């Protein structure tokens, strides 16, 4: 009799565990998963667009300054100095890019998290890793970012 009760209790636990596992599995399979073309979403984010415009403006100013420095140099006689000016220009452009683009990725990711919550998705993935399933929400995310 004691063995039967023990088997009954163990059997009850097994049934409960199986039902719990099945419930977890069905909830996971019903998860709302969206995916985006992250490059497209990133490039269309208002902060990124504004930063790119600012970058272009600042580069034009620096480019003008460096072109003035190059104007009086002879292509054959001053090749070493020309190379030095070009390297300085590249370095200046890289510094501008670093200064104005700091925090952009974090901002886009933060806003993407807001989109996920507001649109009711459990998960948003980069479309590059999707093999099957999910919903392409790239356009919805870009539209959402446009309303920021």
C-alpha positions as CSV (number, residue, x, y, z in Angstrom):
1,X,0.0,0.0,0.0
2,X,2.8,2.4,0.9
3,X,4.5,1.7,-2.5
4,X,1.3,2.5,-4.3
5,X,0.9,5.8,-2.6
6,X,4.6,6.6,-3.4
7,X,4.1,5.7,-7.0
8,X,0.9,7.7,-7.2
9,X,2.6,10.8,-5.7
10,X,5.6,10.4,-8.1
11,X,3.2,9.9,-11.0
12,X,1.3,13.0,-10.0
13,X,4.5,15.0,-10.0
14,X,5.5,13.7,-13.4
15,X,2.1,14.6,-14.9
16,X,2.3,18.1,-13.3
17,X,5.9,18.5,-14.7
18,X,4.8,17.4,-18.2
19,X,1.8,19.8,-18.2
20,X,4.0,22.6,-17.0
21,X,6.6,21.9,-19.7
22,X,3.9,21.7,-22.3
23,X,2.4,25.0,-21.2
24,X,5.9,26.7,-21.3
25,X,6.5,25.3,-24.8
26,X,3.2,26.6,-26.1
27,X,3.7,30.0,-24.6
28,X,7.2,30.2,-26.2
29,X,5.8,29.1,-29.6
30,X,3.2,31.9,-29.4
31,X,5.8,34.6,-28.7
32,X,5.5,37.6,-30.9
33,X,8.8,37.9,-32.7
34,X,9.6,40.7,-35.1
35,X,12.7,41.3,-37.1
36,X,14.2,44.4,-38.8
37,X,16.8,45.2,-41.3
38,X,18.9,46.9,-38.6
39,X,21.1,48.8,-41.1
40,X,18.0,50.4,-42.7
41,X,16.4,51.1,-39.3
42,X,19.7,52.6,-38.0
43,X,20.2,54.9,-41.1
44,X,16.6,56.2,-40.8
45,X,16.7,57.0,-37.1
46,X,16.2,60.7,-36.7
47,X,19.2,61.1,-34.4
48,X,21.4,59.3,-36.9
49,X,20.1,61.4,-39.8
50,X,20.8,64.6,-37.9
51,X,24.2,63.4,-36.9
52,X,25.1,62.5,-40.5
53,X,24.1,66.0,-41.6
54,X,26.1,67.6,-38.9
55,X,29.1,65.4,-39.9
56,X,28.8,66.4,-43.5
57,X,28.7,70.1,-42.6
58,X,31.8,69.8,-40.4
59,X,33.7,67.8,-42.9
60,X,33.0,70.4,-45.6
61,X,34.5,73.1,-43.3
62,X,37.6,71.1,-42.6
63,X,37.9,70.1,-46.2
64,X,37.9,73.7,-47.3
65,X,40.6,74.5,-44.8
66,X,42.8,71.7,-46.0
67,X,42.2,72.5,-49.7
68,X,43.4,76.0,-48.9
69,X,46.6,74.5,-47.5
70,X,47.1,72.3,-50.6
71,X,46.4,75.2,-53.0
72,X,49.9,76.6,-53.0
73,X,51.7,73.3,-53.1
74,X,53.3,71.8,-56.2
75,X,52.3,68.2,-57.0
76,X,55.8,67.1,-57.9
77,X,58.0,69.2,-55.5
78,X,55.8,69.1,-52.4
79,X,54.6,65.5,-52.5
80,X,55.7,64.7,-49.0
81,X,53.9,67.8,-47.6
82,X,50.8,66.9,-49.6
83,X,50.8,63.4,-48.2
84,X,51.1,64.9,-44.7
85,X,48.2,67.3,-45.2
86,X,46.0,64.5,-46.6
87,X,46.8,62.3,-43.5
88,X,46.0,65.2,-41.2
89,X,42.7,65.7,-43.0
90,X,41.8,62.0,-42.6
91,X,42.7,62.2,-38.9
92,X,40.6,65.3,-38.5
93,X,37.6,63.6,-40.2
94,X,38.0,60.5,-38.0
95,X,38.0,62.7,-34.9
96,X,34.9,64.6,-36.0
97,X,33.1,61.2,-36.6
98,X,34.1,59.9,-33.2
99,X,33.0,63.1,-31.4
100,X,29.6,63.4,-32.9
101,X,28.6,59.8,-33.2
102,X,29.2,58.8,-29.6
103,X,26.1,57.2,-28.1
104,X,24.2,56.7,-31.4
105,X,24.1,53.0,-31.2
106,X,22.9,53.0,-27.6
107,X,20.1,55.6,-28.5
108,X,18.9,53.4,-31.4
109,X,18.9,50.3,-29.3
110,X,17.0,52.1,-26.5
111,X,14.4,53.4,-28.9
112,X,14.1,49.9,-30.5
113,X,13.4,48.6,-27.0
114,X,10.6,51.2,-26.7
115,X,9.2,50.1,-30.1
116,X,9.2,46.5,-28.9
117,X,7.2,47.3,-25.8
118,X,4.8,49.7,-27.6
119,X,4.1,47.4,-30.5
120,X,3.7,44.4,-28.2
121,X,6.6,42.2,-29.4
122,X,8.3,39.8,-27.1
123,X,11.5,39.9,-29.2
124,X,12.9,41.9,-32.1
125,X,15.8,40.4,-34.0
126,X,18.1,41.5,-36.8
127,X,16.8,40.1,-40.1
128,X,20.3,38.8,-40.9
129,X,19.9,36.0,-38.4
130,X,16.3,35.0,-39.4
131,X,15.9,31.7,-41.2
132,X,12.2,31.2,-40.8
133,X,9.2,32.8,-39.0
134,X,8.7,36.1,-37.3
135,X,7.3,39.2,-38.8
136,X,9.3,41.9,-40.8
137,X,8.6,45.1,-38.9
138,X,11.3,47.3,-40.5
139,X,8.8,49.7,-42.0
140,X,6.8,50.0,-38.7
141,X,10.0,50.7,-36.8
142,X,11.1,53.4,-39.2
143,X,7.6,55.0,-39.0
144,X,7.7,54.8,-35.2
145,X,11.2,56.5,-35.2
146,X,9.8,59.1,-37.6
147,X,7.3,60.1,-34.9
148,X,10.0,60.7,-32.3
